[in-house]
Amino acid sequence: MPDPRNTALITGSTSGIGLAIALRLARSGYAVTLNYANDDDRAAAALSLCREADPNAQLVKADIGTADGAAPLVRQAVEASGRLDVLVNNAARVIDKPALEMTEEDWDHVVDVNLKGAFLCSQYAARQMLIQDDGGVIVNIGASTGIRGRRNGVNTCASKAGLMIMTQCLALELAPRIRVNTVIPASPSPTRPRADSISVIRLHGSRGKRLSRCGAWARPKTSRTQSCSRSPAKLVSSRARD
C-alpha cells in the first residue's frame, strides 16, 4: 500500500549535508528516499540511521549524471508512495586542479553530476509533481563558489553558478505549481560541523508545503538563491510570475 505521508528524495544523501537533510525530513515525518553512487558500507549505515526515524526509508544506488541513472531513481521514489513532494538535489562531485591541467574527463565528471544530474532529476520529478493536485518543491543545494570563484576549481564553480541560473529558469517555467529554490548552507566551522550546518534549513508542512530559509518564508511564486549564515543573508532573487 502506498505511504500516505509527504515524500522526499534526496540525492547524495548518505553523508554530510545530504544525510543531515534526510534525517531532518525523516524526523519531521517525511517518507524519505536516500541516494548514493559509491561506498555501499557507508550507504547501509546511513539507511540504518534514517530508519530509526522512518522505518520505511529506502535507499537507491544510482549515478544521477546520466538519464539511465536519474530516471529510475525518481521512478523508485515515486513508486514507494505514489507521489513525490520534495526533491533535494544535493549530490555533488569535486575534482580540483589548476585550469590548465584539468582534463575533459575532470570537467565532465563534475559538471555531469553537479549540474546535468540536478537538471535530470528535476525534470523527472517535475513531471510527477505537475500531475499532483498540490505540486511540489525542488531544492538545489548550492555553494558560495557559484557566486565567487576560487583557484583550482573552475569545473565546480561553473557547475554551481549554472545551478543557480537553472533554479531561476525552472522557477519561472514551473510556477506556481512547483517552487524551486537554491540554498547555500553556511560553511562548516570547528563549532558547527558540516553535517550540522543544515540546521538553518527547515522543510515542513502538509500538502501545502513551505520552505523556511534562515527564518524567512518562501512564497509560492518566488524563487530565491540564498546564502545561509549567521550574518544577515545575502539574496540573489528571481521572482516567478504567472
C-alpha positions as CSV (number, residue, x, y, z in Angstrom):
1,M,0.0,0.0,0.0
2,P,1.4,3.5,-0.9
3,D,2.7,5.6,2.0
4,P,0.2,8.5,2.6
5,R,2.8,10.8,4.1
6,N,4.7,13.6,2.3
7,T,7.6,12.1,0.5
8,A,11.1,13.4,-0.3
9,L,14.0,12.2,-2.5
10,I,17.5,13.5,-1.5
11,T,20.4,12.8,-3.9
12,G,23.8,12.3,-2.5
13,S,22.3,11.6,0.9
14,T,24.5,9.1,2.7
15,S,26.9,11.5,4.3
16,G,27.5,15.2,5.2
17,I,24.8,17.7,4.4
18,G,22.7,15.3,2.3
19,L,22.4,12.8,5.2
20,A,21.6,15.7,7.6
21,I,18.8,16.8,5.3
22,A,17.4,13.2,5.0
23,L,17.5,12.8,8.8
24,R,15.7,16.1,9.4
25,L,13.0,15.2,6.9
26,A,12.6,11.7,8.3
27,R,12.3,13.1,11.8
28,S,9.7,15.6,10.6
29,G,7.5,12.8,9.3
30,Y,8.5,12.6,5.6
31,A,8.9,9.3,3.8
32,V,12.5,9.6,2.5
33,T,14.4,8.0,-0.3
34,L,18.2,8.1,0.0
35,N,20.5,8.1,-2.9
36,Y,24.2,7.3,-3.4
37,A,26.6,6.3,-6.2
38,N,29.6,4.7,-4.3
39,D,30.5,3.2,-0.9
40,D,27.9,0.6,-0.1
41,D,29.0,0.3,3.5
42,R,28.5,4.0,4.2
43,A,25.2,3.9,2.5
44,A,24.0,1.0,4.6
45,A,25.0,2.8,7.7
46,A,23.1,6.0,6.6
47,L,20.0,3.9,5.8
48,S,20.1,2.3,9.2
49,L,20.3,5.7,10.8
50,C,17.3,7.1,8.8
51,R,15.2,4.1,9.6
52,E,15.3,4.9,13.2
53,A,13.1,7.8,12.3
54,D,11.4,6.4,9.2
55,P,11.2,2.6,9.2
56,N,10.2,2.6,5.6
57,A,13.1,4.8,4.4
58,Q,14.6,3.4,1.2
59,L,18.0,3.5,-0.4
60,V,18.7,3.6,-4.2
61,K,22.1,3.4,-5.8
62,A,22.2,5.5,-8.9
63,D,24.6,7.7,-10.9
64,I,22.4,10.8,-11.5
65,G,24.9,12.1,-14.1
66,T,23.1,10.1,-16.7
67,A,19.4,9.7,-17.7
68,D,19.8,6.0,-17.2
69,G,20.6,6.6,-13.6
70,A,18.3,9.6,-12.8
71,A,15.1,8.3,-14.3
72,P,15.0,5.0,-12.4
73,L,15.9,6.8,-9.2
74,V,13.0,9.2,-9.4
75,R,10.7,6.4,-10.5
76,Q,11.5,4.3,-7.5
77,A,11.0,7.2,-5.2
78,V,7.5,7.7,-6.7
79,E,6.6,4.1,-6.6
80,A,7.1,3.8,-2.9
81,S,4.3,6.3,-2.2
82,G,2.6,7.1,-5.4
83,R,3.8,10.7,-5.3
84,L,6.8,13.0,-4.8
85,D,6.5,16.1,-2.7
86,V,10.2,17.3,-2.3
87,L,13.3,16.7,-4.4
88,V,16.6,17.9,-2.9
89,N,19.4,18.0,-5.4
90,N,22.4,17.6,-3.1
91,A,24.7,15.2,-4.9
92,A,27.9,16.9,-5.9
93,R,31.4,15.9,-7.0
94,V,34.6,17.9,-6.6
95,I,37.8,17.4,-8.6
96,D,40.2,20.3,-8.0
97,K,43.1,21.1,-10.4
98,P,44.6,24.2,-12.0
99,A,42.6,25.1,-15.1
100,L,45.5,24.4,-17.4
101,E,45.9,20.9,-16.0
102,M,42.2,20.0,-15.9
103,T,41.2,17.2,-18.4
104,E,38.0,16.9,-20.3
105,E,37.2,13.9,-18.0
106,D,37.8,16.1,-14.9
107,W,35.3,18.6,-16.3
108,D,32.7,16.1,-17.3
109,H,32.7,14.1,-14.1
110,V,31.9,17.2,-12.1
111,V,29.5,19.0,-14.4
112,D,27.6,15.8,-15.2
113,V,26.7,15.3,-11.5
114,N,26.5,18.9,-10.2
115,L,24.6,20.4,-13.0
116,K,23.3,17.9,-15.5
117,G,22.3,15.4,-12.8
118,A,20.4,18.1,-10.9
119,F,18.6,19.0,-14.1
120,L,17.7,15.5,-15.0
121,C,16.3,14.7,-11.5
122,S,14.4,18.0,-11.5
123,Q,12.9,17.2,-14.9
124,Y,11.7,13.7,-14.0
125,A,10.5,14.9,-10.6
126,A,8.6,17.9,-12.0
127,R,6.7,15.7,-14.5
128,Q,5.4,13.8,-11.5
129,M,4.8,16.9,-9.3
130,L,2.8,18.6,-12.1
131,I,0.2,15.8,-12.2
132,Q,-0.3,16.0,-8.4
133,D,-3.0,18.3,-7.0
134,D,-0.6,20.3,-4.9
135,G,2.6,20.3,-7.0
136,G,5.9,20.1,-5.1
137,V,9.2,21.6,-4.1
138,I,12.6,21.3,-5.6
139,V,15.6,22.4,-3.5
140,N,19.0,22.7,-5.1
141,I,22.0,22.8,-2.7
142,G,24.3,25.4,-4.0
143,A,27.7,26.7,-2.8
144,S,29.3,30.1,-2.3
145,T,31.7,29.2,-5.2
146,G,28.7,29.6,-7.5
147,I,28.8,33.3,-6.6
148,R,32.6,33.9,-6.1
149,G,35.2,31.9,-8.0
150,R,38.3,30.3,-6.5
151,R,41.5,28.8,-7.7
152,N,41.8,25.3,-9.0
153,G,38.0,24.7,-9.1
154,V,36.8,26.1,-12.4
155,N,34.6,23.0,-13.0
156,T,33.0,23.1,-9.6
157,C,32.5,26.8,-9.6
158,A,31.0,26.8,-13.1
159,S,28.6,24.0,-12.2
160,K,27.4,25.7,-9.1
161,A,26.9,29.0,-10.9
162,G,24.9,27.2,-13.5
163,L,22.8,25.5,-10.8
164,M,21.7,29.0,-9.6
165,I,20.6,30.1,-13.0
166,M,18.9,26.8,-13.6
167,T,17.0,27.3,-10.4
168,Q,15.7,30.7,-11.7
169,C,14.8,29.2,-15.1
170,L,12.9,26.3,-13.6
171,A,11.1,28.5,-11.1
172,L,9.9,30.7,-14.0
173,E,8.7,27.7,-16.0
174,L,7.2,25.6,-13.2
175,A,5.5,28.2,-11.0
176,P,3.0,28.3,-9.4
177,R,2.6,24.5,-9.1
178,I,6.3,23.8,-8.2
179,R,8.5,26.0,-6.2
180,V,12.2,25.8,-7.0
181,N,14.9,27.2,-4.6
182,T,18.7,27.2,-4.3
183,V,20.0,27.1,-0.7
184,I,23.6,27.8,0.1
185,P,24.3,26.3,3.5
186,A,26.6,28.0,5.9
187,S,30.3,27.0,5.8
188,P,31.3,24.4,8.4
189,S,33.3,25.6,11.4
190,P,35.0,23.8,14.3
191,T,31.9,24.6,16.4
192,R,29.4,23.7,13.7
193,P,30.4,20.5,11.7
194,R,29.4,20.3,8.1
195,A,26.6,17.8,8.7
196,D,25.1,20.2,11.2
197,S,25.2,23.3,9.1
198,I,21.9,22.3,7.5
199,S,20.2,23.1,10.8
200,V,19.4,26.6,9.4
201,I,17.1,24.9,6.9
202,R,13.6,23.6,7.6
203,L,11.2,21.9,5.2
204,H,7.9,21.1,6.6
205,G,4.1,21.3,6.0
206,S,1.5,19.0,4.7
207,R,0.2,19.2,1.2
208,G,0.7,23.0,1.2
209,K,4.5,22.7,1.7
210,R,6.5,25.6,2.9
211,L,10.2,26.2,2.8
212,S,11.9,28.2,5.6
213,R,15.3,29.6,4.9
214,C,17.1,31.2,7.8
215,G,13.7,32.2,9.2
216,A,12.2,33.7,6.0
217,W,9.2,32.1,4.5
218,A,9.4,31.4,0.8
219,R,6.3,32.4,-1.2
220,P,4.7,30.1,-3.7
221,K,5.7,32.2,-6.7
222,T,9.1,33.2,-5.6
223,S,12.5,31.6,-6.2
224,R,15.4,32.8,-4.2
225,T,19.0,31.8,-4.1
226,Q,20.2,32.4,-0.5
227,S,23.5,32.1,1.4
228,C,22.6,30.8,4.8
229,S,24.9,32.0,7.5
230,R,24.8,33.6,11.0
231,S,25.1,37.0,9.5
232,P,22.3,38.6,7.5
233,A,21.8,36.5,4.4
234,K,22.6,37.9,1.0
235,L,19.9,37.1,-1.5
236,V,20.1,36.7,-5.2
237,S,16.4,36.6,-6.1
238,S,14.3,35.8,-9.1
239,R,10.5,36.2,-8.8
240,A,8.5,33.7,-10.9
241,R,5.3,35.2,-12.3
242,D,2.3,33.6,-13.9
